[in-house]
Amino acid sequence: MNNLLILPLLIPLCTAAILIFLKNNVSMQKWLSVISMLATTISAAILLCQVRTDGIQTLYMGGWLPPYGIVFVADMLSALLVLTTMVVGFFCLLYSFGTVGEQRERYYYYPFFQFLLVGVNGSFLTGDLFNLFVCFEVMLISSYALIVLGGTKRQLRETLKYMLINILSSTLFVAAVAYLYGVVGTLNMADLSIRVTEMGQDGILNVIALLFMIVFSLKAGLFLFYWLPGSYSVPPAAVSALFGALLTKVGIYALLRTFTLIFYHEPGVTHSWMAWMAAGTMILGALGAVAYSDVQKILNYNVILSVGFIVFGLAVASDDSVNGVVFYLLHDMIAKALLFILAGFIVQATGTSQLKDMGGMIKRHPAIGWMFFITALSVAGIPPLSGFTGKLLIIQGGLKEQYFWLTAISLASSFIVLYSLVRLFMKAFWGEEQLQSNQNPQWKVSRGKLVSSAALCIIMIMMGLGSEWIYGFVSEAGNTLMNPHYYIEAVLKE
């Protein structure tokens, strides 16, 4: 049954390889993509149930035992993230139909979509730092292609910026991996945890830990995020939704795994730096969210702000805050995908992304308007929606550990999130309707296109109403993170 662990990677990988040979048969590409996504989602759900009943699952590729062979590991955190990734990916795929354009579909949009999911799922499931680098690169190469598909001048400019920052971070990643291997002699995460504990995390290991922090912070959009607002604004809404929901979360996951399993011995050094970066990210993200009047830029800065908020919970590193981080991660993946899909509807309906040129949409598109309003409340952490539980746990942890200044910033940022999204809602959906020269007043959103947003909205609401049930899974994930010996024993069979 442990072979189930490889299916979230193997199914999309094989699907992507097949789709490459179906370039001119777009209809077949769509059908195969849907079938693949359903199969991968089912396998991820079964894997989650298996972890729940039987504990942490491991798969040793080729029969080589760690620390010598490639190992994949599914604990509760990994299983939850993989399942949420597939749910988000499935509805982003459905939204892609009819919105990304036939030209992109004919130029390998669906294969790259599948390859990106391979990279994301692989990052969540790998138990080795070098394989984490490989999965990052699979994800990033796919994202380069998805951003640039369409070939506009703006896309090319932003793709170059996005590629340069990720090439820099990948170079630093390789350097950090090489230094760590040279000092410790292993890259298996469980074995690394033991070796670092035995050697003591000081001197050179603290320097290496900070280097990993820089690498993963660049990939998560933490503090050094200048590349993100432009890069996430240029692709179609379906791609922006996928990026906003998943890509920064992989960087956050890498921070979470690395600094709870490997480099957790000197929180006065590592976690203090994370706290300062989280504070800066929340402040600058909040300023961007209220400063811009472009729909896409507002949402992109909300992505940045949420990264800072989640890392605040990691920096606190208490039981409550880590549980809150896991819960809020799951919520944020769903909510951000929904926000970007709804923003795509808004831009299509109004013919512009500028708030000053919008208004009155509630008359013609009430469903879109009220879904956006509910999502805004959820992202801001208004009860009983899904964002409330995660935010409450993180803030509670911050207060218990006496991070009063950081807690105050996080609370202020939540109010700014609410203000920025409600302002967008009011400008777009209330007031007098303004018709643009490039707007089609007869444009209507089809029921098929509404499926993705409606389904994600229902899931988000149910996450809030069923938060007590979900917390059972979240607390198990948090317990594994706060007690690394569970992970080590499962991987090394000690």
QUIJOQUI-V443621 format. One record per run of one state. SS is the DSSP state (2 for helix, 1 for strand, 0 for the rest). FROM is the first residue (numbers start at 1). TO is the last residue. Records with the same first field share a line. If there is no record, write none. Layout:
SS = FROM-TO + FROM-TO
//
This chain:
0 = 1-3 + 21-25 + 55-56 + 64-70 + 75-75 + 97-101 + 107-108 + 127-127 + 149-152 + 185-187 + 200-203 + 221-227 + 235-236 + 262-269 + 292-293 + 317-318 + 351-353 + 358-360 + 365-365 + 381-385 + 401-403 + 430-446 + 466-466 + 483-483 + 493-494
2 = 4-20 + 26-54 + 61-63 + 76-96 + 102-106 + 109-125 + 129-148 + 153-184 + 189-199 + 204-220 + 228-234 + 237-261 + 270-291 + 295-316 + 319-350 + 355-357 + 361-364 + 366-380 + 386-400 + 404-429 + 447-465 + 467-482 + 484-492
1 = 57-60 + 71-74 + 126-126 + 128-128 + 188-188 + 294-294 + 354-354
//
